[in-house]
């Protein structure tokens, strides 16, 4: 688990070569503290992939369910 704080910047991903997910420069700040599950994906360069609750991101804050979405964070 990776502890992320309210206001930490996360980056969205996009599909790329062979269907892998790669980080983009599109970002959002977390709306609340989360314990993110680390994903062992390759190809992120200086970023690592984690799962966060979808409702912790501004465009999706109205969702009330517990769905998780993969995002990228700067390596710690």
Secondary structure, 3 states (H helix, E strand, C coil): CEEECCCCEEEEEEECHHHCEEEEEEEEEECCCEEEEECCCCCCCCEEEEEEEHHHEHHHCCCCCCCEEEEEEECC
